[in-house]
């Protein structure tokens, strides 16, 4: 009986010692392991972060392009709906004139709504309040202001070209979207602008570009 008790006692001691050693061997990470893990995470972050930033900047350009294209279509419909002239004028915005997070109207749009007593202006849509907002993260250039006639056509001797890009074009995403509003039909097409030798590091956020670069032939249409 005494021998059996001693065997059980020794077995319990062995089990406790083995358990303690096992816990000591599997508890936490060594300093070397932590350094290696931190190094791997830093390397992966360094690779992924620039790609993520470029994706965000590209999406901002694409989003504003889609919004502006849809808005120009709405202006044409507005002119036809009310049988009126609508004037689209770009708002000049200099480089870095907007604070971080601040937005402004990229264009000023006004339509000659009827003011007759039988057609209250208050009941007519204020298209100017729907102008897409622009911020310092992108830039836009246009070859000229233009007018939309009551039948939805463009009153201009040449087609309207708008180019939209990222302010980080030189060091970031190489994306230049373009919109062409064909004269006189008013048909709007979207594409990628093929020339970039005129892009400067301090591009104004919004401006009229008076050079001969902004031509419909330089906008490779995709839609």
PEWO-V834157 format. One record per residue. RES is the residue in three letters. SS is DSSP state (alpha for helix, beta for strand, coil for the rest). PSI is psi in radians with two decimals (NA if undefined). D_CENTER is the distance of its C-alpha to the mean C-alpha in whole Angstrom. Layout:
<<RES,SS,PSI,D_CENTER> <RES,SS,PSI,D_CENTER>>
This chain:
<<UNK,coil,-0.76,84> <UNK,alpha,-0.68,83> <UNK,alpha,-0.72,82> <UNK,alpha,-0.69,80> <UNK,alpha,-0.74,78> <UNK,alpha,-0.63,78> <UNK,alpha,-0.75,76> <UNK,alpha,-0.71,73> <UNK,alpha,-0.78,73> <UNK,alpha,-0.62,72> <UNK,alpha,-0.69,70> <UNK,alpha,-0.75,68> <UNK,alpha,-0.77,68> <UNK,alpha,-0.72,67> <UNK,alpha,-0.73,64> <UNK,alpha,-0.78,63> <UNK,alpha,-0.75,63> <UNK,alpha,-0.68,61> <UNK,alpha,-0.73,58> <UNK,alpha,-0.78,58> <UNK,alpha,-0.68,57> <UNK,alpha,-0.73,55> <UNK,alpha,-0.66,53> <UNK,alpha,-0.58,53> <UNK,alpha,-0.40,52> <UNK,alpha,0.13,49> <UNK,coil,2.04,48> <UNK,coil,-2.95,44> <UNK,coil,2.66,43> <UNK,coil,2.89,44> <UNK,alpha,-0.69,43> <UNK,alpha,-0.74,42> <UNK,alpha,-0.73,40> <UNK,alpha,-0.73,38> <UNK,alpha,-0.73,37> <UNK,alpha,-0.76,37> <UNK,alpha,-0.79,34> <UNK,alpha,-0.69,32> <UNK,alpha,-0.71,32> <UNK,alpha,-0.78,31> <UNK,alpha,-0.73,28> <UNK,alpha,-0.72,27> <UNK,alpha,-0.80,27> <UNK,alpha,-0.68,25> <UNK,alpha,-0.71,22> <UNK,alpha,-0.53,22> <UNK,alpha,-0.72,22> <UNK,alpha,-0.62,19> <UNK,alpha,-0.85,17> <UNK,alpha,-0.69,16> <UNK,alpha,-0.70,15> <UNK,alpha,-0.75,13> <UNK,alpha,-0.74,11> <UNK,alpha,-0.64,10> <UNK,alpha,-0.77,9> <UNK,alpha,-0.78,7> <UNK,alpha,-0.67,5> <UNK,alpha,-0.74,6> <UNK,alpha,-0.58,4> <UNK,alpha,-0.73,0> <UNK,alpha,-0.82,4> <UNK,alpha,-0.69,5> <UNK,alpha,-0.81,5> <UNK,alpha,-0.65,6> <UNK,alpha,-0.83,8> <UNK,alpha,-0.73,10> <UNK,alpha,-0.74,10> <UNK,alpha,-0.71,12> <UNK,alpha,-0.82,14> <UNK,alpha,-0.69,15> <UNK,alpha,-0.74,16> <UNK,alpha,-0.62,18> <UNK,alpha,-0.69,20> <UNK,alpha,-0.67,21> <UNK,alpha,-0.73,22> <UNK,alpha,-0.75,24> <UNK,alpha,-0.64,26> <UNK,alpha,-0.77,26> <UNK,alpha,-0.71,28> <UNK,alpha,-0.63,30> <UNK,alpha,-0.78,31> <UNK,alpha,-0.02,33> <UNK,coil,0.85,34> <UNK,coil,2.89,33> <UNK,coil,2.41,31> <UNK,beta,2.37,27> <UNK,beta,2.22,26> <UNK,beta,2.04,22> <UNK,beta,2.28,22> <UNK,beta,2.49,19> <UNK,coil,1.99,19> <UNK,coil,2.23,20> <UNK,beta,2.08,18> <UNK,coil,2.93,19> <UNK,coil,2.25,17> <UNK,coil,0.40,17> <UNK,coil,-0.29,19> <UNK,coil,2.39,16> <UNK,coil,2.88,17> <UNK,coil,2.20,15> <UNK,coil,-0.16,13> <UNK,coil,2.49,15> <UNK,coil,2.80,13> <UNK,beta,2.81,15> <UNK,beta,2.24,15> <UNK,coil,-0.43,14> <UNK,beta,2.78,17> <UNK,beta,2.24,21> <UNK,beta,2.25,22> <UNK,beta,2.46,26> <UNK,beta,2.56,28> <UNK,coil,1.37,32> <UNK,coil,2.66,33> <UNK,coil,2.46,37> <UNK,coil,0.33,39> <UNK,coil,2.69,42> <UNK,coil,-0.54,43> <UNK,coil,-0.17,43> <UNK,coil,1.45,39> <UNK,coil,2.30,38> <UNK,alpha,-0.48,35> <UNK,alpha,-0.40,34> <UNK,alpha,-0.09,34> <UNK,coil,2.59,31> <UNK,coil,2.36,27> <UNK,coil,1.49,26> <UNK,alpha,-0.45,23> <UNK,alpha,-0.40,22> <UNK,alpha,-0.12,21> <UNK,alpha,0.16,18> <UNK,coil,2.32,16> <UNK,coil,2.47,12> <UNK,beta,2.54,11> <UNK,beta,2.61,10> <UNK,coil,-3.06,10> <UNK,coil,-0.14,11> <UNK,coil,-0.29,8> <UNK,beta,2.98,8> <UNK,beta,2.74,11> <UNK,beta,2.50,12> <UNK,beta,2.60,16> <UNK,beta,2.64,18> <UNK,coil,-0.39,22> <UNK,coil,2.77,24> <UNK,coil,2.82,24> <UNK,beta,2.98,25> <UNK,beta,2.43,27> <UNK,beta,2.19,27> <UNK,coil,2.95,31> <UNK,coil,-0.33,32> <UNK,coil,0.22,32> <UNK,coil,0.20,29> <UNK,coil,2.96,29> <UNK,beta,2.18,28> <UNK,beta,1.49,30> <UNK,coil,2.60,30> <UNK,coil,-0.10,31> <UNK,coil,2.80,28> <UNK,coil,2.66,25> <UNK,beta,2.31,22> <UNK,beta,2.21,19> <UNK,beta,2.25,16> <UNK,beta,2.34,14> <UNK,beta,2.27,10> <UNK,beta,3.08,9> <UNK,beta,2.50,8> <UNK,coil,-0.28,11> <UNK,coil,0.48,12> <UNK,coil,-0.70,13> <UNK,coil,-0.61,16> <UNK,coil,-0.04,16> <UNK,coil,-2.41,13> <UNK,coil,2.25,11> <UNK,coil,1.28,13> <UNK,coil,2.21,11> <UNK,beta,1.73,12> <UNK,beta,2.73,11> <UNK,beta,2.60,14> <UNK,beta,2.39,16> <UNK,beta,2.10,19> <UNK,beta,1.84,21> <UNK,coil,2.41,25> <UNK,coil,2.36,28> <UNK,coil,0.02,30> <UNK,coil,-0.56,29> <UNK,coil,0.06,25> <UNK,coil,2.38,24> <UNK,beta,2.21,20> <UNK,beta,2.71,19> <UNK,beta,2.57,16> <UNK,beta,-2.84,16> <UNK,beta,2.30,15> <UNK,beta,2.34,17> <UNK,coil,-0.34,20> <UNK,coil,2.42,20> <UNK,coil,0.15,19> <UNK,coil,-0.07,22> <UNK,coil,-0.06,21> <UNK,coil,2.26,18> <UNK,coil,2.83,19> <UNK,coil,-0.48,18> <UNK,coil,0.84,18> <UNK,coil,2.32,17> <UNK,coil,2.63,17> <UNK,coil,-0.59,14> <UNK,beta,2.27,15> <UNK,beta,2.83,18> <UNK,beta,2.28,21> <UNK,coil,2.04,22> <UNK,coil,0.03,25> <UNK,coil,-3.13,26> <UNK,coil,0.21,27> <UNK,coil,-0.67,24> <UNK,coil,1.44,22> <UNK,coil,2.55,24> <UNK,alpha,-0.53,23> <UNK,alpha,-0.36,25> <UNK,alpha,-0.04,22> <UNK,beta,1.84,19> <UNK,beta,1.78,20> <UNK,beta,2.46,20> <UNK,coil,-0.23,19> <UNK,coil,NA,19>>
